[in-house]
Amino acid sequence: MAFLFTDENFEQEAVKAEQLVVVDFYADWCGPCKMMAPVVEELAEEMSGEVKIGKLNVDNAPNTARAYSVMNIPTILFIKDGVVVDKIVGAVPKAGLVDKINANK
C-alpha cells in the first residue's frame, strides 16, 4: 500500500528518508489522478523496501503542495537526499514511471 504523506509528516518521511521517495500529489476529484492511483499502488507494493512510494492529497496538505510549487495534478516528485531530483506532471504509463524510478535510485 502506498504511504500517505501529510503536511505534518512530509519532512520526516520524504525529505529525511534514506532511500528514493516517490510522491504522487493528487486530489480525489481529479480524473487523471484516479487513473494513476492503481499504478502508484502497484509500484508501492512491487518496490517496497527499495523505494518509498506514497501519495499526498493536495486538498488535505496544501502547505506541502505550495512549498513544492505543485500547480497541476497529478504531479509526481522524486526526492533523494532531501532534494527533488526529477518530476512528472500528468498521467503516465507504468513503464514510464518505472523508468524514472530506476534512473533516480
Accessible surface in RSA format (square Angstrom, percent):
REM  Atomic radii and reference values for relative SASA: ProtOr
REM  Chains: A
REM  Algorithm: Lee & Richards
REM  Probe-radius: 1.40
REM  Slices: 20
REM RES _ NUM      All-atoms   Total-Side   Main-Chain    Non-polar    All polar
REM                ABS   REL    ABS   REL    ABS   REL    ABS   REL    ABS   REL
RES MET A   1   167.24  86.6 126.45  83.7  40.79  97.1  89.58  76.2  77.66 102.9
RES ALA A   2     3.81   3.5   0.04   0.1   3.77   8.6   0.04   0.1   3.77  10.0
RES PHE A   3    64.92  32.5  57.44  35.6   7.47  19.4  64.21  38.9   0.71   2.0
RES LEU A   4   101.44  56.5  92.71  66.3   8.73  22.0  92.71  65.1   8.73  23.5
RES PHE A   5     6.83   3.4   0.00   0.0   6.83  17.8   0.00   0.0   6.83  19.6
RES THR A   6    52.15  37.1  51.63  52.3   0.51   1.2  49.71  66.8   2.44   3.7
RES ASP A   7    37.05  26.0  17.26  17.2  19.79  46.8  11.25  26.5  25.80  25.7
RES GLU A   8   154.50  88.7 118.98  90.0  35.53  84.6  74.00 143.1  80.50  65.7
RES ASN A   9    38.06  26.2  35.47  34.3   2.59   6.2  23.06  55.5  15.00  14.5
RES PHE A  10     7.28   3.6   7.28   4.5   0.00   0.0   7.28   4.4   0.00   0.0
RES GLU A  11    95.74  55.0  93.59  70.8   2.15   5.1  45.11  87.2  50.64  41.3
RES GLN A  12   112.97  63.2 107.75  78.7   5.22  12.4  42.22  89.9  70.75  53.7
RES GLU A  13    50.98  29.3  49.89  37.7   1.09   2.6   2.75   5.3  48.23  39.4
RES ALA A  14     1.40   1.3   0.00   0.0   1.40   3.2   0.00   0.0   1.40   3.7
RES VAL A  15    28.41  18.7  24.02  21.7   4.39  10.6  24.02  20.9   4.39  11.9
RES LYS A  16   124.77  60.9  98.66  60.5  26.11  62.2  57.53  51.8  67.24  71.6
RES ALA A  17    18.34  16.9   3.13   4.8  15.21  34.6  11.91  16.8   6.43  17.0
RES GLU A  18   172.01  98.8 138.02 104.4  33.99  80.9  56.98 110.2 115.03  93.9
RES GLN A  19    66.92  37.4  59.06  43.2   7.86  18.7  28.66  61.0  38.26  29.0
RES LEU A  20     5.05   2.8   1.37   1.0   3.68   9.3   1.37   1.0   3.68   9.9
RES VAL A  21     0.37   0.2   0.37   0.3   0.00   0.0   0.37   0.3   0.00   0.0
RES VAL A  22     2.72   1.8   2.72   2.5   0.00   0.0   2.72   2.4   0.00   0.0
RES VAL A  23     0.00   0.0   0.00   0.0   0.00   0.0   0.00   0.0   0.00   0.0
RES ASP A  24     0.86   0.6   0.83   0.8   0.03   0.1   0.83   1.9   0.03   0.0
RES PHE A  25     0.00   0.0   0.00   0.0   0.00   0.0   0.00   0.0   0.00   0.0
RES TYR A  26    32.44  15.1  32.44  18.5   0.00   0.0  11.82   8.9  20.62  25.4
RES ALA A  27     0.74   0.7   0.00   0.0   0.74   1.7   0.00   0.0   0.74   2.0
RES ASP A  28    95.31  66.8  87.50  87.1   7.82  18.5  38.45  90.5  56.86  56.7
RES TRP A  29   174.78  70.1 145.82  70.6  28.96  68.0 147.03  78.4  27.75  45.0
RES CYS A  30     6.89   5.2   4.06   4.5   2.83   6.7   2.83   7.2   4.06   4.4
RES GLY A  31    40.87  50.4   0.00   N/A  40.87  50.4  32.09  88.0   8.79  19.7
RES PRO A  32    63.50  46.3  63.36  57.8   0.13   0.5  63.36  52.3   0.13   0.8
RES CYS A  33     2.70   2.0   0.80   0.9   1.91   4.5   1.38   3.5   1.33   1.4
RES LYS A  34   130.06  63.5 117.86  72.3  12.20  29.0  69.81  62.8  60.25  64.2
RES MET A  35   130.59  67.6 113.32  75.0  17.26  41.1  91.05  77.4  39.53  52.4
RES MET A  36     2.77   1.4   2.77   1.8   0.00   0.0   0.00   0.0   2.77   3.7
RES ALA A  37    29.42  27.0  29.39  45.4   0.02   0.1  29.42  41.4   0.00   0.0
RES PRO A  38    73.48  53.6  67.60  61.6   5.88  21.4  73.01  60.3   0.47   2.9
RES VAL A  39    25.76  17.0  25.76  23.3   0.00   0.0  25.76  22.4   0.00   0.0
RES VAL A  40     2.09   1.4   2.09   1.9   0.00   0.0   2.09   1.8   0.00   0.0
RES GLU A  41    54.21  31.1  54.10  40.9   0.12   0.3  35.85  69.3  18.36  15.0
RES GLU A  42    81.48  46.8  75.65  57.2   5.84  13.9  35.34  68.4  46.14  37.7
RES LEU A  43     0.99   0.6   0.99   0.7   0.00   0.0   0.99   0.7   0.00   0.0
RES ALA A  44     9.20   8.5   1.89   2.9   7.31  16.6   2.60   3.7   6.60  17.5
RES GLU A  45   118.55  68.1  99.97  75.6  18.59  44.3  28.55  55.2  90.00  73.5
RES GLU A  46   108.34  62.2  73.02  55.2  35.32  84.1  47.04  91.0  61.30  50.0
RES MET A  47    19.87  10.3  19.72  13.0   0.15   0.4  19.87  16.9   0.00   0.0
RES SER A  48    85.95  72.6  59.00  78.7  26.95  62.1  25.65  54.6  60.30  84.5
RES GLY A  49    74.87  92.3   0.00   N/A  74.87  92.3  40.10 110.1  34.77  77.9
RES GLU A  50    84.39  48.4  68.04  51.5  16.35  38.9  33.62  65.0  50.76  41.4
RES VAL A  51     4.47   2.9   0.00   0.0   4.47  10.8   0.00   0.0   4.47  12.1
RES LYS A  52    41.96  20.5  37.07  22.7   4.88  11.6  27.84  25.1  14.11  15.0
RES ILE A  53     7.66   4.4   1.09   0.8   6.56  15.8   1.09   0.8   6.56  17.8
RES GLY A  54     0.07   0.1   0.00   N/A   0.07   0.1   0.00   0.0   0.07   0.2
RES LYS A  55    18.04   8.8  17.29  10.6   0.75   1.8  15.93  14.3   2.12   2.3
RES LEU A  56     0.23   0.1   0.00   0.0   0.23   0.6   0.23   0.2   0.00   0.0
RES ASN A  57    14.61  10.1  11.97  11.6   2.64   6.4   6.13  14.8   8.48   8.2
RES VAL A  58    23.68  15.6  18.51  16.8   5.17  12.4  18.51  16.1   5.17  14.0
RES ASP A  59    82.76  58.0  55.63  55.4  27.13  64.2  27.97  65.8  54.79  54.6
RES ASN A  60   118.06  81.4  88.27  85.3  29.80  71.7  29.78  71.7  88.28  85.3
RES ALA A  61     1.55   1.4   1.55   2.4   0.00   0.0   1.55   2.2   0.00   0.0
RES PRO A  62    57.89  42.2  54.53  49.7   3.36  12.2  56.43  46.6   1.46   9.1
RES ASN A  63    87.05  60.0  82.74  80.0   4.31  10.4  23.78  57.2  63.27  61.2
RES THR A  64    10.57   7.5   7.19   7.3   3.38   8.1   4.47   6.0   6.10   9.2
RES ALA A  65     8.62   7.9   8.57  13.2   0.05   0.1   8.62  12.1   0.00   0.0
RES ARG A  66   163.68  68.7 145.48  74.2  18.19  43.3  78.45 107.2  85.23  51.7
RES ALA A  67    78.60  72.3  38.08  58.8  40.52  92.2  50.83  71.6  27.77  73.6
RES TYR A  68    60.17  28.1  44.92  25.6  15.25  39.7  35.87  27.0  24.30  30.0
RES SER A  69    68.75  58.1  61.55  82.1   7.21  16.6  29.46  62.7  39.29  55.0
RES VAL A  70    19.16  12.6   1.55   1.4  17.61  42.4   2.50   2.2  16.66  45.2
RES MET A  71   166.15  86.0 129.71  85.8  36.44  86.8 109.54  93.1  56.61  75.0
RES ASN A  72    93.11  64.2  87.36  84.4   5.75  13.8  18.01  43.3  75.09  72.6
RES ILE A  73    37.43  21.3  17.43  13.0  20.00  48.2  17.53  12.6  19.90  54.0
RES PRO A  74     0.82   0.6   0.78   0.7   0.04   0.1   0.78   0.6   0.04   0.2
RES THR A  75     1.79   1.3   1.79   1.8   0.00   0.0   0.19   0.3   1.61   2.4
RES ILE A  76     0.37   0.2   0.37   0.3   0.00   0.0   0.37   0.3   0.00   0.0
RES LEU A  77     3.83   2.1   3.83   2.7   0.00   0.0   3.83   2.7   0.00   0.0
RES PHE A  78     0.00   0.0   0.00   0.0   0.00   0.0   0.00   0.0   0.00   0.0
RES ILE A  79     1.91   1.1   1.15   0.9   0.75   1.8   1.15   0.8   0.75   2.0
RES LYS A  80    69.64  34.0  66.95  41.1   2.68   6.4  42.68  38.4  26.95  28.7
RES ASP A  81   116.15  81.4  87.57  87.2  28.58  67.6  37.89  89.2  78.27  78.1
RES GLY A  82    28.91  35.7   0.00   N/A  28.91  35.7   8.04  22.1  20.87  46.7
RES VAL A  83    92.18  60.7  89.06  80.6   3.12   7.5  92.18  80.1   0.00   0.0
RES VAL A  84    56.78  37.4  34.96  31.6  21.82  52.6  34.96  30.4  21.82  59.2
RES VAL A  85    65.96  43.4  34.05  30.8  31.91  76.9  41.10  35.7  24.86  67.4
RES ASP A  86    36.94  25.9  29.50  29.4   7.44  17.6   8.77  20.6  28.18  28.1
RES LYS A  87    99.51  48.5  83.44  51.2  16.06  38.2  41.43  37.3  58.08  61.9
RES ILE A  88    14.04   8.0   9.84   7.3   4.19  10.1  14.04  10.1   0.00   0.0
RES VAL A  89    78.44  51.6  49.09  44.4  29.35  70.7  49.09  42.7  29.35  79.6
RES GLY A  90    23.42  28.9   0.00   N/A  23.42  28.9  23.37  64.1   0.05   0.1
RES ALA A  91    43.54  40.0  13.63  21.0  29.91  68.0  13.87  19.5  29.67  78.6
RES VAL A  92    36.95  24.3  28.66  25.9   8.29  20.0  32.38  28.1   4.57  12.4
RES PRO A  93   100.69  73.4  88.49  80.7  12.20  44.4 100.10  82.6   0.58   3.6
RES LYS A  94    65.38  31.9  61.15  37.5   4.23  10.1  43.31  39.0  22.07  23.5
RES ALA A  95    68.68  63.1  60.44  93.3   8.23  18.7  66.22  93.2   2.46   6.5
RES GLY A  96    27.07  33.4   0.00   N/A  27.07  33.4  24.08  66.1   2.99   6.7
RES LEU A  97     1.28   0.7   1.28   0.9   0.00   0.0   1.28   0.9   0.00   0.0
RES VAL A  98    36.40  24.0  36.40  33.0   0.00   0.0  36.40  31.6   0.00   0.0
RES ASP A  99    95.42  66.8  88.85  88.4   6.57  15.5  28.52  67.1  66.90  66.7
RES LYS A 100    69.22  33.8  67.88  41.7   1.34   3.2  36.38  32.7  32.84  35.0
RES ILE A 101     0.07   0.0   0.07   0.1   0.00   0.0   0.07   0.0   0.00   0.0
RES ASN A 102    77.14  53.2  57.46  55.5  19.69  47.4  25.21  60.7  51.94  50.2
RES ALA A 103    85.18  78.3  42.69  65.9  42.49  96.7  54.66  77.0  30.52  80.8
RES ASN A 104    21.93  15.1  15.93  15.4   6.00  14.4   5.12  12.3  16.81  16.2
RES LYS A 105   101.26  49.4  63.95  39.2  37.31  88.8  50.65  45.6  50.61  53.9
END  Absolute sums over single chains surface
CHAIN  1 A     5448.2       4261.6       1186.7       3026.7       2421.6
END  Absolute sums over all chains
TOTAL          5448.2       4261.6       1186.7       3026.7       2421.6
